[in-house]
Amino acid sequence: MSAVTIHPSVPQSLLSNPEIRSLARSLGLGVFGGLLCAYVINLRFPQLVADGISLKHILFFGSALGFYLSRLISKLIGQTLRPLYDCTAYYGKIVQLELQQRHNLMSKEDYQTIKRRLDFAYFLGEHPKKDGSAVQVETDNGRVEQRKRQPKTIRRPRVVDSTVSDLQF
């Protein structure tokens, strides 16, 4: 496989946004599916299409509708499957932890510490930091994440010494 090169003018923060990546994935499938459906409907059932509408307009509408439906389906599937994924990931980690503890690959104290952290993270959310520097932030997809609190910076106003004679018009 060849490496993908990214044009230097594209900002990296734009490419790291998960919403943009999701949009790009559904763009191709949704548009192609909508184009195909609109074309087939136009060929097989021309009585469903009003007279005077060109094929170009039908395909454009079909591609837009296909893109929208693709995004809607991916959002609904993501929202319904996310709790199932979280549950299976938690119990998968617990099984790995149990196996390592049964084969004496970790001490009982380490096992209890890791299990307590996993339990706390799964049932109550992310463990708060001891210094209280974590803050909960709601992301674009509706999930609540723990993020580090940004230190406040004091911005002082700039003092400008100028007189009316210094100004040029």
C-alpha positions in Angstrom: 0.0 0.0 0.0 1.2 3.5 -0.8 1.3 6.2 1.8 -1.3 8.9 1.5 0.1 12.4 1.0 -1.8 15.4 2.3 -1.6 18.7 0.6 0.4 21.1 2.9 -2.3 23.8 2.6 -4.9 21.5 4.4 -4.7 22.2 8.2 -4.1 19.1 10.3 -6.8 20.1 12.9 -9.4 19.9 10.1 -8.2 16.3 9.2 -8.2 15.2 12.8 -11.8 16.2 13.4 -13.8 13.0 13.7 -16.9 14.7 12.3 -15.1 15.6 9.1 -13.8 12.1 8.7 -17.3 10.7 9.2 -18.7 13.1 6.7 -16.1 12.1 4.1 -16.8 8.4 4.6 -20.5 8.8 4.1 -20.2 11.3 1.3 -19.1 8.7 -1.3 -21.5 5.9 -0.3 -24.5 8.2 0.2 -24.1 10.2 -3.0 -23.4 7.1 -5.1 -26.4 5.3 -3.7 -28.7 8.3 -4.2 -27.4 8.7 -7.8 -28.1 5.0 -8.6 -31.6 5.0 -7.0 -32.6 8.3 -8.8 -31.3 6.9 -12.2 -33.1 3.6 -11.8 -36.3 5.4 -10.7 -36.0 7.7 -13.7 -35.5 4.7 -16.2 -38.0 2.2 -14.7 -40.7 4.5 -13.4 -40.7 7.7 -15.5 -44.4 8.3 -14.5 -43.1 9.2 -11.0 -41.0 12.1 -12.3 -42.8 15.3 -13.3 -42.6 16.4 -16.9 -40.0 19.1 -17.6 -37.4 18.0 -15.0 -34.1 17.2 -16.5 -32.0 14.1 -15.7 -29.3 16.4 -14.2 -31.8 17.8 -11.6 -33.1 14.3 -10.8 -29.6 13.0 -10.2 -28.7 16.0 -8.1 -31.7 15.5 -5.9 -31.1 11.8 -5.6 -27.5 12.3 -4.6 -28.4 14.9 -1.9 -31.2 12.7 -0.6 -28.8 9.7 -0.6 -26.2 11.6 1.3 -28.7 12.8 3.9 -30.1 9.3 4.4 -26.6 7.8 4.7 -25.7 10.4 7.4 -29.0 9.7 9.3 -28.5 6.0 9.2 -24.9 6.2 10.4 -25.9 8.5 13.3 -28.8 6.3 14.4 -26.7 3.1 14.2 -23.8 4.9 16.1 -26.1 6.0 18.9 -27.8 2.7 19.4 -24.6 0.6 19.2 -22.4 2.8 21.4 -23.7 1.5 24.7 -23.3 -2.1 23.5 -19.7 -1.4 22.4 -18.9 0.2 25.8 -20.4 -2.8 27.6 -18.5 -5.4 25.6 -15.2 -3.4 25.9 -15.6 -3.2 29.7 -16.3 -6.9 30.1 -13.5 -7.8 27.6 -11.0 -5.8 29.8 -12.4 -7.5 32.9 -11.9 -11.0 31.3 -8.3 -10.1 30.4 -7.6 -8.8 33.9 -9.1 -12.0 35.4 -6.9 -14.2 33.2 -3.8 -12.4 34.1 -4.5 -12.5 37.8 -5.4 -16.3 37.6 -2.1 -17.0 35.9 -0.2 -15.0 38.5 1.0 -12.4 36.0 0.0 -9.6 38.4 -0.2 -9.1 42.1 -3.5 -9.0 43.9 -3.1 -5.3 44.8 -2.5 -4.4 41.1 -5.5 -6.5 40.1 -7.8 -4.7 42.6 -6.5 -1.2 41.7 -7.0 -1.8 37.9 -10.4 -3.4 38.5 -11.5 -0.5 40.7 -10.4 2.0 38.0 -12.3 0.0 35.3 -15.4 -0.2 37.4 -15.3 3.5 38.3 -14.8 4.5 34.6 -17.5 2.2 33.3 -20.2 2.8 35.9 -19.5 6.4 37.1 -17.4 7.9 34.3 -13.8 9.0 34.2 -12.0 9.1 37.6 -11.5 12.7 38.8 -8.1 14.0 39.2 -6.8 14.6 42.7 -6.0 18.3 42.2 -9.5 18.9 40.7 -8.1 20.1 37.4 -10.4 17.9 35.3 -13.5 19.5 33.8 -16.4 17.8 32.0 -17.0 18.9 28.4 -19.8 17.8 26.1 -18.6 17.0 22.7 -20.3 17.4 19.3 -21.6 13.9 19.3 -23.3 14.3 22.7 -20.8 12.4 24.9 -19.3 13.9 28.0 -15.5 13.8 28.2 -13.1 14.7 31.0 -10.6 17.3 29.8 -7.8 19.2 31.6 -8.8 22.6 32.7 -6.9 25.3 30.8 -5.1 27.8 32.9 -6.7 31.2 32.8 -4.5 33.9 31.3 -4.9 37.5 32.3 -5.0 39.8 29.3 -3.9 43.3 30.1 -5.0 46.1 27.8 -2.3 47.7 25.7 -1.4 51.2 26.7 -0.8 53.4 23.7 0.7 56.8 24.2 -0.2 59.0 21.4 -1.3 62.5 21.0 -3.5 64.1 18.4 -0.5 65.4 16.6 0.9 61.9 16.1 -2.1 60.7 14.2 -1.9 61.0 10.5 -5.0 61.2 8.3 
